[in-house]
């Protein structure tokens, strides 16, 4: 079978989208976020309830409950904005010439091969952890938090659906 490849460009917004996707799909991130979200809400409520008991008034308990509820519902929105802001800042440091810009990802018989303006990288199929897909992106994970980010809307050459199907097939063969 001839080599199958995609050509595309990556922008900082694409990397921000990957960070957002990973945070939404990572079991570890979800668990940590749940602890912060509900744990902090409970601590605020418990603290103000204790203050209410100590001062023999219900107003602090009600304030604690209201504050905790607001926190529980506002926290996810704040975290998403913070993640996007942080990723934009991190990827804004330096030129990132090998990360941003033109890329070609090729599926060869025994490995995937990536080319960018600054060099090349070959990854055996055993080194690819998983393939994830959204309506706008294809993410080829080559580490726990590292992936080839392929924006489907800016493909210059190739078909993302065909590429993902062939890649998944090769990953299954390499796992055997």
Secondary structure as UniProt FT lines:
FT   STRAND          4..10
FT   HELIX           12..25
FT   HELIX           27..34
FT   HELIX           35..39
FT   HELIX           40..55
FT   HELIX           59..92
FT   TURN            97..99
FT   STRAND          101..107
FT   STRAND          111..116
FT   TURN            117..118
FT   STRAND          119..124
FT   HELIX           125..127
FT   STRAND          130..133
FT   STRAND          137..141
FT   STRAND          147..151
FT   HELIX           152..154
FT   STRAND          155..157
FT   HELIX           160..175
//
